[in-house]
Amino acid sequence: MRDEYDFTNSQRGAIVKSNKERITIRLDPDIIEWFRARVSGGGNDQTLINEALREHMERQSGADFKSTLRRVLREEFTAANL
């Protein structure tokens, strides 16, 4: 190793910005293995877990919308005596 290094012409490395938040989560080993076994095409298990959670959220939101729509239609049909 040198005693001194010259950094006058150096540049900072790229700073990668992400819209994702780093968290710590504990999952059962069989769940992790299930996702890891399905990784293909350059993906990773974290991406698959994220996609599964997003799909679940969207299904839940859709279910709420459907039940609200049914309730509103029932109320309107009852009010109109149909």
C-alpha positions as CSV (number, residue, x, y, z in Angstrom):
1,M,0.0,0.0,0.0
2,R,1.1,3.5,-0.6
3,D,1.4,6.1,2.1
4,E,-0.6,8.6,0.1
5,Y,-3.1,8.4,-2.8
6,D,-4.0,11.2,-5.2
7,F,-7.8,11.6,-5.6
8,T,-7.8,15.0,-7.4
9,N,-9.3,13.6,-10.7
10,S,-11.6,11.1,-9.1
11,Q,-15.3,11.0,-9.2
12,R,-17.9,9.7,-6.8
13,G,-19.6,6.5,-7.7
14,A,-23.2,6.5,-8.9
15,I,-25.8,7.0,-6.1
16,V,-28.6,4.6,-6.7
17,K,-31.9,5.9,-5.5
18,S,-34.7,3.5,-4.8
19,N,-38.4,4.0,-3.9
20,K,-38.2,0.9,-1.8
21,E,-37.7,0.9,2.0
22,R,-35.3,-1.5,3.7
23,I,-36.9,-3.5,6.5
24,T,-36.1,-6.5,8.5
25,I,-38.7,-9.3,8.3
26,R,-38.7,-12.8,9.7
27,L,-40.2,-15.5,7.6
28,D,-40.5,-19.2,8.1
29,P,-37.8,-21.2,6.3
30,D,-40.3,-23.1,4.2
31,I,-41.8,-19.9,2.8
32,I,-38.4,-18.6,1.9
33,E,-37.5,-21.8,0.2
34,W,-40.8,-21.8,-1.7
35,F,-40.0,-18.4,-3.2
36,R,-36.4,-19.2,-3.9
37,A,-37.4,-22.4,-5.7
38,R,-39.5,-20.3,-8.1
39,V,-36.8,-17.7,-9.0
40,S,-36.0,-17.7,-12.7
41,G,-34.8,-15.3,-15.4
42,G,-32.5,-13.2,-13.3
43,G,-35.1,-12.3,-10.6
44,N,-34.8,-12.9,-6.9
45,D,-36.9,-14.2,-4.1
46,Q,-37.4,-10.7,-2.6
47,T,-38.9,-9.5,-5.9
48,L,-41.3,-12.5,-5.9
49,I,-42.3,-11.9,-2.3
50,N,-42.9,-8.2,-3.1
51,E,-45.0,-9.2,-6.1
52,A,-47.0,-11.7,-4.1
53,L,-47.7,-9.1,-1.4
54,R,-48.8,-6.5,-4.0
55,E,-51.1,-9.0,-5.7
56,H,-52.7,-9.8,-2.4
57,M,-53.2,-6.1,-1.6
58,E,-54.8,-5.6,-5.0
59,R,-57.2,-8.5,-4.5
60,Q,-58.2,-7.2,-1.1
61,S,-58.8,-3.7,-2.5
62,G,-60.9,-5.3,-5.3
63,A,-62.9,-7.3,-2.8
64,D,-63.7,-4.1,-0.9
65,F,-64.8,-2.4,-4.1
66,K,-67.0,-5.3,-5.1
67,S,-68.7,-5.6,-1.7
68,T,-69.3,-1.8,-1.6
69,L,-70.7,-1.8,-5.1
70,R,-73.1,-4.7,-4.2
71,R,-74.2,-2.9,-1.1
72,V,-74.9,0.4,-3.0
73,L,-76.8,-1.4,-5.7
74,R,-78.9,-3.3,-3.2
75,E,-79.7,0.0,-1.4
76,E,-80.6,1.8,-4.6
77,F,-82.8,-1.1,-5.9
78,T,-84.6,-1.2,-2.5
79,A,-85.1,2.6,-2.6
80,A,-86.5,2.3,-6.2
81,N,-88.7,-0.7,-5.3
82,L,-87.1,-2.9,-7.9
